[in-house]
């Protein structure tokens, strides 16, 4: 028993030395007491820890803490969201009231046809100035490292591109062949997804759903291609060709009598029904997509085939089975699979990042800042110390697993009885 305990202690010391070397210090070293500071978020460090500070500086630039808290404050969040909504509504009003072309440099041959151009330009310039100031506040408050490499780097890059295009418009830079870049101003409304947490959650869930949704769409496309090929093979010649331009219906039944009616198979575009809807693979595929949307598919697409498709080729039964199976498979089964994939990502949360990773450090500091700094409470705990504490807890878990794997089960029970 004593030999087993001694072996355990030796392995614990060896493991502790290994963990201490990996962590950059003793595994059981107690962290120094954290200093109370409201600027801990931007504390510069020589260690290889990910912080929001500029590592090339010995201290933070003046006013960076104020800029950070101001940018993440509720009044700034909702104020900028209000400006984004106002700018979007102004663009809507412009396209409704004054939807006429206006070149950057109007001439007699190419005049500006907008009646209220000065008003639209003034509103757009005001919003551009506000967006530039907001981006500058964000960049200065976060610092270059977090802005370009932090958890929100994708949104930050999108903001930078949109604001850069707005700056070109504000400076009246002629874009000539790149004039279509002005269309990016309509995408400013997407910045609401970053500002409002509930909208951001939806977008994040949609982005996480892309792999699963793409797989479901691939399956849907395969089945649609199969049905489109079958439709071309069977329905392309419906209408008797251009020499007949009609189809014969068989109405009634054997008891009450029946009679045949000749119905024109020509469409408004001068094609027969079979050629217009199923003449090629792409026409057939688009027709089946129209069936999925439910837009007049039964009366315009299916019923002529139900009444006029030849009995020797399957008649109304074949047509009914074709369209009914297509609707059941595509609209009821596979589309619900896509919905299920989307809902799965809405109700599941992301797993926490691994301890000691760069994303874990950034996430820890971001949540700490949001919970304490933004609410006006002093940030008394250094995020770096919290990260070290998490690493030490992980090392203790490894040691406990090592002890349980070495110590025999009966020895554990004996020690428990002796302690009792």
C-alpha positions as CSV (number, residue, x, y, z in Angstrom):
1,X,0.0,0.0,0.0
2,X,2.8,2.4,0.9
3,X,4.7,1.6,-2.2
4,X,1.6,2.3,-4.3
5,X,1.1,5.7,-2.6
6,X,4.8,6.5,-3.1
7,X,4.5,5.7,-6.8
8,X,1.4,7.9,-7.1
9,X,3.2,10.8,-5.4
10,X,6.3,10.4,-7.7
11,X,4.1,10.4,-10.8
12,X,2.1,13.4,-9.5
13,X,5.4,15.4,-9.0
14,X,6.6,14.4,-12.5
15,X,3.2,15.3,-14.0
16,X,3.2,18.6,-12.1
17,X,6.7,19.5,-13.4
18,X,5.5,18.6,-17.0
19,X,2.4,20.7,-16.6
20,X,4.3,23.5,-15.1
21,X,6.7,23.5,-18.0
22,X,3.9,23.4,-20.5
23,X,2.0,26.2,-18.8
24,X,5.1,28.4,-18.6
25,X,5.3,28.1,-14.8
26,X,4.6,25.8,-11.8
27,X,1.3,24.0,-12.1
28,X,0.3,24.7,-8.5
29,X,1.6,28.3,-8.3
30,X,-0.9,30.6,-6.8
31,X,-1.7,33.6,-8.9
32,X,-0.9,37.0,-7.5
33,X,-3.9,38.9,-6.2
34,X,-5.6,40.8,-9.1
35,X,-5.3,44.5,-8.9
36,X,-8.5,46.5,-9.0
37,X,-8.5,48.4,-12.3
38,X,-11.1,49.6,-14.8
39,X,-8.4,49.3,-17.5
40,X,-7.6,45.6,-17.0
41,X,-9.3,44.9,-20.4
42,X,-6.4,46.8,-22.1
43,X,-3.6,45.7,-19.8
44,X,-0.4,45.2,-21.8
45,X,1.5,42.0,-21.1
46,X,4.8,40.5,-22.1
47,X,3.4,37.0,-21.8
48,X,2.0,35.1,-24.7
49,X,-1.6,35.8,-23.8
50,X,-4.2,37.2,-26.2
51,X,-5.3,40.6,-24.9
52,X,-7.1,43.6,-26.4
53,X,-4.1,45.9,-25.9
54,X,-1.6,47.0,-28.5
55,X,1.4,44.8,-27.9
56,X,3.9,47.3,-29.4
57,X,3.0,49.9,-26.7
58,X,3.9,50.0,-23.1
59,X,0.6,51.6,-22.2
60,X,-2.8,52.3,-23.8
61,X,-3.3,55.3,-25.9
62,X,-5.1,58.2,-24.1
63,X,-8.9,57.8,-24.0
64,X,-9.0,54.2,-25.3
65,X,-10.8,53.0,-22.3
66,X,-13.4,55.7,-22.7
67,X,-13.8,55.0,-26.4
68,X,-14.3,51.3,-25.7
69,X,-17.0,51.8,-23.0
70,X,-18.7,54.5,-25.2
71,X,-18.9,52.2,-28.2
72,X,-20.3,49.2,-26.3
73,X,-22.7,51.3,-24.3
74,X,-26.5,50.9,-24.9
75,X,-27.0,54.5,-26.1
76,X,-24.4,54.1,-28.8
77,X,-25.7,50.6,-29.9
78,X,-29.3,51.8,-30.3
79,X,-28.3,55.2,-31.6
80,X,-26.3,53.7,-34.5
81,X,-29.1,51.2,-35.1
82,X,-31.5,54.1,-35.4
83,X,-29.3,55.8,-37.9
84,X,-29.0,52.6,-39.9
85,X,-32.8,52.2,-40.0
86,X,-33.2,55.9,-41.0
87,X,-30.7,55.6,-43.8
88,X,-32.4,52.5,-45.1
89,X,-35.8,54.2,-45.1
90,X,-34.3,57.2,-46.9
91,X,-33.0,54.9,-49.6
92,X,-36.5,53.3,-49.9
93,X,-38.1,56.8,-50.2
94,X,-35.6,57.8,-52.8
95,X,-36.3,54.7,-55.0
96,X,-40.0,55.3,-54.6
97,X,-40.3,59.0,-55.1
98,X,-37.2,59.7,-57.3
99,X,-36.2,56.5,-59.1
100,X,-34.4,58.2,-61.9
101,X,-30.8,58.1,-63.0
102,X,-28.4,60.8,-61.8
103,X,-24.7,60.5,-62.9
104,X,-21.9,61.7,-60.7
105,X,-21.1,64.6,-63.1
106,X,-24.3,65.6,-65.0
107,X,-24.0,67.1,-68.4
108,X,-26.4,68.3,-71.1
109,X,-26.2,65.0,-72.8
110,X,-26.5,63.0,-69.6
111,X,-28.5,65.2,-67.1
112,X,-29.6,64.3,-63.6
113,X,-33.3,63.5,-63.7
114,X,-33.9,63.3,-60.0
115,X,-36.0,66.2,-58.7
116,X,-34.9,66.1,-55.1
117,X,-31.3,65.2,-55.6
118,X,-29.9,67.7,-53.0
119,X,-32.1,66.2,-50.3
120,X,-31.1,62.6,-51.0
121,X,-27.4,63.6,-51.1
122,X,-27.6,65.6,-47.8
123,X,-29.3,62.7,-46.0
124,X,-26.7,60.2,-47.4
125,X,-23.8,62.4,-46.4
126,X,-25.1,62.9,-42.8
127,X,-25.4,59.1,-42.4
128,X,-22.0,58.5,-43.9
129,X,-20.4,61.0,-41.5
130,X,-22.0,59.2,-38.5
131,X,-20.9,55.8,-39.8
132,X,-17.3,57.1,-40.2
133,X,-17.2,58.4,-36.7
134,X,-18.7,55.2,-35.3
135,X,-16.1,53.1,-37.1
136,X,-13.3,55.3,-35.9
137,X,-14.6,55.0,-32.3
138,X,-14.9,51.2,-32.7
139,X,-11.4,50.9,-34.1
140,X,-9.8,53.1,-31.5
141,X,-11.6,51.5,-28.6
142,X,-10.9,47.9,-29.6
143,X,-7.4,48.5,-30.9
144,X,-6.0,47.0,-34.2
145,X,-5.5,43.5,-32.8
146,X,-9.1,42.9,-31.6
147,X,-10.7,44.8,-34.5
148,X,-9.0,42.6,-37.2
149,X,-8.5,39.4,-35.3
150,X,-11.1,39.3,-32.6
151,X,-14.3,37.2,-32.4
152,X,-16.3,39.8,-34.4
153,X,-13.6,40.2,-37.1
154,X,-16.1,39.1,-39.9
155,X,-18.6,41.8,-39.0
156,X,-15.8,44.4,-38.6
157,X,-14.4,43.7,-42.1
158,X,-18.0,44.0,-43.5
159,X,-18.4,47.4,-41.6
160,X,-15.1,48.6,-42.9
161,X,-15.9,47.8,-46.6
162,X,-19.4,49.4,-46.4
163,X,-18.1,52.5,-44.6
164,X,-15.2,52.8,-47.1
165,X,-17.6,52.8,-50.1
166,X,-19.7,55.4,-48.2
167,X,-16.5,57.5,-47.7
168,X,-15.9,57.5,-51.5
169,X,-19.4,58.7,-52.0
170,X,-19.0,61.4,-49.4
171,X,-15.8,62.6,-51.1
172,X,-17.6,62.6,-54.5
173,X,-15.0,60.3,-55.9
174,X,-16.0,59.4,-59.5
175,X,-16.3,55.6,-59.6
176,X,-16.8,55.4,-63.4
177,X,-17.0,51.7,-64.3
178,X,-17.2,50.8,-60.6
179,X,-20.4,52.9,-60.1
180,X,-22.3,49.8,-59.1
181,X,-20.4,49.8,-55.8
182,X,-22.9,52.4,-54.7
183,X,-25.4,49.6,-54.4
184,X,-23.5,48.5,-51.3
185,X,-25.2,51.3,-49.4
186,X,-28.4,49.3,-49.4
187,X,-26.5,46.6,-47.5
188,X,-25.9,48.9,-44.6
189,X,-29.1,47.6,-43.0
190,X,-27.2,44.3,-42.5
191,X,-25.2,46.1,-39.8
192,X,-28.3,45.8,-37.6
193,X,-27.5,42.1,-37.3
194,X,-24.3,43.0,-35.5
195,X,-25.9,45.6,-33.3
196,X,-29.1,43.8,-32.1
197,X,-28.4,40.5,-30.3
198,X,-31.6,38.8,-31.3
199,X,-31.0,39.5,-35.0
200,X,-27.4,38.4,-34.7
201,X,-28.5,35.1,-33.2
202,X,-30.6,34.4,-36.3
203,X,-27.8,35.2,-38.7
204,X,-25.3,33.1,-36.8
205,X,-27.7,30.2,-36.8
206,X,-28.3,30.5,-40.5
207,X,-24.5,30.6,-41.1
208,X,-24.1,27.4,-39.0
209,X,-26.9,25.8,-41.0
210,X,-25.2,26.2,-44.3
211,X,-23.4,22.8,-44.5
212,X,-26.5,20.8,-43.6
213,X,-28.8,22.9,-45.7
214,X,-26.5,22.5,-48.7
215,X,-26.6,18.8,-48.3
216,X,-30.4,18.9,-48.2
217,X,-30.5,21.1,-51.3
218,X,-28.2,18.7,-53.2
219,X,-30.7,15.9,-52.5
220,X,-33.6,18.1,-53.6
221,X,-31.8,19.0,-56.8
222,X,-31.1,15.3,-57.6
223,X,-34.7,14.4,-57.3
224,X,-35.8,17.5,-59.3
225,X,-33.4,16.6,-62.1
226,X,-34.8,13.0,-62.2
227,X,-38.4,14.3,-62.4
228,X,-37.4,16.9,-65.1
229,X,-35.8,14.2,-67.3
230,X,-38.9,12.0,-67.0
231,X,-41.1,14.9,-67.8
232,X,-39.1,15.7,-71.0
233,X,-39.3,12.0,-72.1
234,X,-43.1,11.7,-71.5
235,X,-44.6,15.1,-72.0
236,X,-42.5,16.9,-74.6
237,X,-44.7,15.9,-77.5
238,X,-48.0,16.6,-75.7
239,X,-50.3,18.6,-78.0
240,X,-49.6,16.5,-81.1
241,X,-46.8,18.6,-82.4
242,X,-47.0,21.7,-84.6
243,X,-49.0,19.8,-87.3
244,X,-51.9,19.2,-84.9
245,X,-51.6,21.9,-82.2
246,X,-54.4,20.3,-80.1
247,X,-55.1,17.4,-77.9
248,X,-58.2,15.2,-77.5
249,X,-60.0,14.8,-74.2
250,X,-62.1,11.8,-73.2
251,X,-64.9,13.0,-71.0
252,X,-67.6,11.2,-69.2
253,X,-67.7,7.5,-68.3
254,X,-69.1,4.2,-69.6
255,X,-72.4,4.5,-67.8
256,X,-73.5,8.0,-68.6
257,X,-71.8,7.9,-72.0
258,X,-68.7,9.7,-73.1
259,X,-67.6,12.1,-75.8
260,X,-64.4,13.5,-77.1
261,X,-63.5,17.2,-77.2
262,X,-60.7,18.7,-79.2
263,X,-58.9,21.4,-77.2
264,X,-56.2,23.8,-78.5
265,X,-52.7,23.0,-77.2
266,X,-51.3,26.4,-78.2
267,X,-50.0,28.8,-75.5
268,X,-50.0,32.6,-75.6
269,X,-46.4,32.5,-76.8
270,X,-47.2,30.3,-79.9
271,X,-45.8,27.0,-78.5
272,X,-47.6,23.8,-77.8
273,X,-48.1,23.0,-74.1
274,X,-45.6,20.1,-74.2
275,X,-42.9,22.1,-76.0
276,X,-43.3,25.2,-73.8
277,X,-43.4,23.5,-70.4
278,X,-41.3,20.3,-71.1
279,X,-39.5,20.9,-74.4
280,X,-36.0,20.9,-72.9
281,X,-34.4,19.9,-69.6
282,X,-34.2,23.6,-68.4
283,X,-37.8,24.3,-69.3
284,X,-39.0,21.2,-67.5
285,X,-36.9,22.0,-64.5
286,X,-38.4,25.5,-64.3
287,X,-41.9,24.1,-64.7
288,X,-41.3,21.7,-61.7
289,X,-40.0,24.6,-59.7
290,X,-43.2,26.5,-60.5
291,X,-45.1,23.4,-59.2
292,X,-43.1,23.7,-56.0
293,X,-44.1,27.4,-55.6
294,X,-47.8,26.5,-56.1
295,X,-48.3,29.2,-58.7
296,X,-51.2,28.1,-61.0
297,X,-49.5,24.8,-61.5
298,X,-52.6,22.7,-61.3
299,X,-54.8,24.5,-63.8
300,X,-52.1,25.5,-66.3
301,X,-49.6,22.6,-66.1
302,X,-51.2,19.5,-64.6
303,X,-54.9,19.5,-65.7
304,X,-54.2,19.6,-69.5
305,X,-52.1,16.5,-69.1
306,X,-54.7,14.8,-66.8
307,X,-57.4,15.3,-69.4
308,X,-55.4,14.8,-72.6
309,X,-52.5,12.5,-72.0
310,X,-52.9,9.3,-74.1
311,X,-54.3,6.3,-72.3
312,X,-51.9,3.9,-74.0
313,X,-49.0,5.8,-72.3
314,X,-50.6,5.8,-68.8
315,X,-53.3,8.4,-69.2
316,X,-54.6,10.4,-66.2
317,X,-53.3,7.8,-63.7
318,X,-49.7,8.3,-64.7
319,X,-50.0,12.1,-64.7
320,X,-51.6,12.0,-61.2
321,X,-49.0,9.8,-59.8
322,X,-46.2,11.9,-61.3
323,X,-47.3,15.2,-59.9
324,X,-48.6,13.8,-56.6
325,X,-45.4,11.9,-55.8
326,X,-43.4,15.0,-56.7
327,X,-45.4,17.2,-54.3
328,X,-45.2,14.7,-51.5
329,X,-41.5,14.1,-51.8
330,X,-40.3,17.6,-52.5
331,X,-42.7,19.9,-50.7
332,X,-43.7,17.8,-47.7
333,X,-40.6,15.7,-47.0
334,X,-37.4,17.4,-48.3
335,X,-38.4,21.0,-47.6
336,X,-39.2,20.0,-44.0
337,X,-35.7,18.4,-43.8
338,X,-34.3,21.8,-44.6
339,X,-36.5,23.4,-41.9
340,X,-35.4,20.8,-39.4
341,X,-31.7,21.5,-40.1
342,X,-32.4,25.2,-39.5
343,X,-34.2,24.7,-36.3
344,X,-31.5,22.4,-35.0
345,X,-29.0,25.2,-35.2
346,X,-31.4,27.7,-33.6
347,X,-31.8,25.6,-30.5
348,X,-28.2,24.4,-30.0
349,X,-25.4,26.5,-28.6
350,X,-21.8,26.6,-29.6
351,X,-19.5,24.4,-27.6
352,X,-17.0,26.5,-25.5
353,X,-13.6,26.9,-27.0
354,X,-10.7,24.8,-25.6
355,X,-9.0,26.1,-22.5
356,X,-5.9,28.1,-23.3
357,X,-6.8,28.7,-26.9
358,X,-6.8,32.2,-28.5
359,X,-10.6,32.2,-29.0
360,X,-11.1,31.2,-25.4
361,X,-9.1,34.1,-24.1
362,X,-10.9,36.5,-26.4
363,X,-14.3,35.1,-25.5
364,X,-13.4,35.3,-21.8
365,X,-12.4,38.9,-22.0
366,X,-15.3,39.9,-24.2
367,X,-17.9,38.4,-21.9
368,X,-16.2,39.9,-18.8
369,X,-16.1,43.4,-20.4
370,X,-19.7,43.1,-21.5
371,X,-20.9,42.1,-18.1
372,X,-18.9,44.5,-16.0
373,X,-17.4,47.3,-17.9
374,X,-20.4,48.2,-20.0
375,X,-22.7,48.1,-16.9
376,X,-20.6,50.6,-15.1
377,X,-19.0,48.2,-12.6
378,X,-15.3,48.2,-12.1
379,X,-13.5,45.3,-13.7
380,X,-11.8,43.9,-10.5
381,X,-10.7,40.6,-12.0
382,X,-7.9,40.4,-14.5
383,X,-9.0,38.2,-17.4
384,X,-5.4,36.9,-17.7
385,X,-5.6,35.6,-14.2
386,X,-8.9,33.9,-14.9
387,X,-7.4,32.2,-17.9
388,X,-4.4,31.0,-15.8
389,X,-6.9,29.7,-13.2
390,X,-8.8,27.7,-15.8
391,X,-5.6,26.2,-17.0
392,X,-4.7,25.1,-13.5
393,X,-8.1,23.6,-12.9
394,X,-7.6,21.6,-16.1
395,X,-4.2,20.4,-14.9
396,X,-5.8,19.2,-11.6
397,X,-8.4,17.3,-13.5
398,X,-5.7,15.4,-15.4
399,X,-3.9,14.6,-12.1
400,X,-7.2,13.2,-10.6
401,X,-7.7,11.0,-13.7
402,X,-4.1,9.7,-13.3
403,X,-4.6,8.9,-9.6
404,X,-7.8,7.0,-10.3
405,X,-6.2,5.0,-13.1
406,X,-3.2,3.9,-11.1
407,X,-4.7,3.3,-7.7
408,X,-6.4,-0.1,-7.5
409,X,-10.1,-0.1,-6.8
410,X,-9.7,-2.1,-3.5
411,X,-7.1,0.4,-2.2
412,X,-9.5,3.2,-2.8
413,X,-12.2,1.3,-0.9
414,X,-9.7,0.5,2.0
415,X,-8.8,4.2,2.3
416,X,-12.4,5.1,2.4
417,X,-13.1,2.6,5.2
418,X,-10.1,3.8,7.2
419,X,-11.2,7.5,6.8
420,X,-14.7,6.5,8.0
